Amino acid sequence: MIKNITLLLCLIVSSALFSQKMITRSGEIKFEASMPAFEEVAAKNNAASCLFDTSTGEIAALALVKGFRFKVPLMEEHFNENYIESDQFPKASFKGKVINFVASKVTTTKSTFDVEGHLTLHGVTKKVKTKITFVQSGEKLNSTCAFKVNPNDYNIKIPSVVKSKIAETIAINIKFDLEKKS
């Protein structure tokens, strides 16, 4: 009897430990760098990955830079070849921590936490701090966050001929629908 109870407890504990990691491989990252009266400078990537450990608050995300899609193919080509240099710097990543994350505080209404970590883009790593929102939706944990970056901080050179057509700070919006890692 005690063996069966011990086995059952071990299964429950290992199940709880196993379910602490949540993941997506189809996260959405959008960026907007448009200026009024000029052509839209915006792109979206629907293949970003994210791993979130609900027991520690540790979070990591990765996006292939060539996965960003623009409305205008020529703009996408210039983005990859001239600005972000995606052949040389193929990935953008974030590694950080959701501060004071408590899974039991997350419900079907928005729960907001601070998140801080390091964003690596174009071969440069900088500290980022922003807010992240979680909403429980069935078995999924939906997360969103937004922040801004300055291309100069990441050694992304904007030619003077188009500098007035691109915002000095780029708005980034992220949406990850996380599921238990299996």
C-alpha positions as CSV (number, residue, x, y, z in Angstrom):
1,M,0.0,0.0,0.0
2,I,2.8,2.4,1.0
3,K,4.6,1.5,-2.3
4,N,1.5,2.4,-4.3
5,I,1.1,5.7,-2.5
6,T,4.7,6.6,-3.0
7,L,4.5,5.7,-6.7
8,L,1.4,7.8,-7.0
9,L,3.1,10.8,-5.3
10,C,6.1,10.4,-7.5
11,L,3.9,10.4,-10.6
12,I,2.1,13.5,-9.4
13,V,5.3,15.4,-8.6
14,S,7.0,14.4,-11.9
15,S,3.8,15.4,-13.8
16,A,3.8,18.8,-12.1
17,L,7.5,19.3,-12.7
18,F,7.0,18.2,-16.3
19,S,4.2,20.7,-17.0
20,Q,6.1,23.7,-15.7
21,K,7.6,24.4,-19.1
22,M,5.5,26.0,-21.8
23,I,6.4,26.4,-25.4
24,T,5.3,27.7,-28.8
25,R,6.9,27.5,-32.2
26,S,4.3,29.8,-33.9
27,G,4.7,33.0,-31.9
28,E,4.0,36.3,-33.6
29,I,6.4,39.2,-33.6
30,K,5.4,42.4,-35.4
31,F,7.4,45.6,-35.8
32,E,6.4,49.0,-36.9
33,A,8.8,51.7,-38.1
34,S,6.5,53.9,-40.2
35,M,6.6,57.6,-40.4
36,P,3.5,59.7,-41.2
37,A,3.0,60.5,-44.9
38,F,5.4,57.8,-46.1
39,E,5.0,54.1,-47.1
40,E,4.3,51.7,-44.3
41,V,7.5,50.1,-42.8
42,A,6.1,47.1,-40.9
43,A,6.7,43.4,-40.9
44,K,5.4,40.3,-39.1
45,N,7.0,36.9,-38.2
46,N,4.6,34.0,-37.4
47,A,7.3,31.4,-36.7
48,A,9.0,32.7,-33.5
49,S,9.8,30.2,-30.8
50,C,9.4,30.8,-27.0
51,L,10.1,28.6,-24.0
52,F,8.7,29.7,-20.6
53,D,9.4,28.0,-17.3
54,T,6.4,28.8,-15.0
55,S,8.3,27.6,-12.0
56,T,11.2,30.0,-12.3
57,G,9.9,32.7,-14.6
58,E,12.7,32.2,-17.0
59,I,11.8,33.0,-20.6
60,A,13.6,32.6,-23.9
61,A,12.5,33.5,-27.4
62,L,14.1,33.1,-30.8
63,A,13.1,34.4,-34.3
64,L,14.8,33.8,-37.6
65,V,15.2,37.3,-39.1
66,K,14.4,36.1,-42.6
67,G,11.0,35.1,-41.3
68,F,9.8,38.7,-41.2
69,R,7.3,39.4,-44.0
70,F,6.6,42.8,-45.5
71,K,3.8,44.0,-47.7
72,V,6.3,45.1,-50.3
73,P,8.8,42.5,-51.4
74,L,11.5,45.0,-52.2
75,M,11.3,46.4,-48.7
76,E,11.8,42.9,-47.3
77,E,14.9,42.4,-49.6
78,H,16.4,45.7,-48.4
79,F,15.6,44.8,-44.8
80,N,17.5,41.5,-45.0
81,E,20.4,42.6,-47.2
82,N,21.1,46.2,-46.3
83,Y,19.8,46.9,-42.8
84,I,19.6,43.7,-40.6
85,E,22.1,41.8,-42.7
86,S,20.3,38.5,-42.1
87,D,22.9,36.3,-43.8
88,Q,25.5,37.5,-41.2
89,F,23.0,37.8,-38.3
90,P,20.3,35.2,-38.9
91,K,18.6,35.2,-35.5
92,A,17.1,37.6,-33.0
93,S,16.8,36.3,-29.5
94,F,15.7,37.3,-26.0
95,K,16.6,35.6,-22.8
96,G,15.3,36.9,-19.5
97,K,13.0,36.5,-16.5
98,V,9.4,37.4,-15.7
99,I,9.8,39.0,-12.3
100,N,7.8,37.6,-9.4
101,F,5.8,35.3,-11.7
102,V,3.3,33.3,-9.8
103,A,1.3,30.9,-12.0
104,S,-1.7,30.9,-9.6
105,K,-2.1,34.6,-10.1
106,V,-2.8,34.0,-13.9
107,T,-6.5,33.7,-14.7
108,T,-8.8,34.3,-17.6
109,T,-8.3,38.0,-17.1
110,K,-5.1,39.9,-17.7
111,S,-2.2,39.5,-15.3
112,T,0.7,41.8,-15.8
113,F,4.3,41.3,-14.7
114,D,7.6,43.0,-15.3
115,V,10.0,41.1,-17.6
116,E,13.6,41.9,-18.1
117,G,16.5,40.3,-19.9
118,H,18.8,40.7,-22.9
119,L,17.8,41.2,-26.5
120,T,20.3,40.1,-29.1
121,L,19.8,41.6,-32.6
122,H,22.3,42.3,-35.4
123,G,25.1,40.8,-33.2
124,V,24.5,43.3,-30.4
125,T,23.0,42.4,-27.0
126,K,21.2,45.0,-24.9
127,K,19.2,44.9,-21.7
128,V,15.5,45.3,-22.1
129,K,12.8,45.8,-19.5
130,T,9.1,45.9,-20.2
131,K,5.7,44.6,-19.1
132,I,4.3,41.2,-20.1
133,T,0.7,40.2,-19.9
134,F,-0.6,36.6,-19.4
135,V,-4.2,35.3,-19.8
136,Q,-5.1,31.6,-19.2
137,S,-7.1,30.2,-22.1
138,G,-8.0,26.6,-21.5
139,E,-4.7,24.7,-21.6
140,K,-2.9,27.6,-23.2
141,L,-1.1,30.6,-21.6
142,N,-1.5,33.6,-23.9
143,S,1.2,36.2,-23.5
144,T,1.7,39.7,-25.0
145,C,4.3,42.4,-24.6
146,A,5.5,45.5,-26.4
147,F,8.6,47.5,-26.3
148,K,10.7,49.9,-28.4
149,V,14.2,49.6,-29.8
150,N,16.5,52.1,-31.4
151,P,18.3,50.8,-34.5
152,N,21.4,52.7,-33.6
153,D,21.7,50.8,-30.4
154,Y,22.0,47.6,-32.4
155,N,24.5,49.0,-35.0
156,I,21.8,49.0,-37.7
157,K,22.7,51.7,-40.1
158,I,19.8,53.5,-41.9
159,P,21.1,55.3,-45.1
160,S,20.5,59.0,-45.0
161,V,18.4,58.9,-48.2
162,V,15.7,56.9,-46.4
163,K,16.3,58.0,-42.8
164,S,13.4,60.5,-42.8
165,K,11.0,57.6,-43.9
166,I,11.9,55.3,-41.0
167,A,11.0,55.9,-37.3
168,E,13.9,56.5,-34.9
169,T,12.4,54.0,-32.5
170,I,10.9,50.7,-33.7
171,A,7.8,49.5,-31.9
172,I,7.8,45.7,-31.3
173,N,4.7,43.7,-30.4
174,I,4.9,40.1,-29.4
175,K,2.2,37.5,-28.9
176,F,2.9,34.0,-27.8
177,D,0.2,31.3,-27.2
178,L,2.2,28.9,-25.0
179,E,1.3,25.2,-24.4
180,K,2.6,22.7,-22.0
181,K,5.8,21.1,-23.3
182,S,5.3,17.5,-24.1
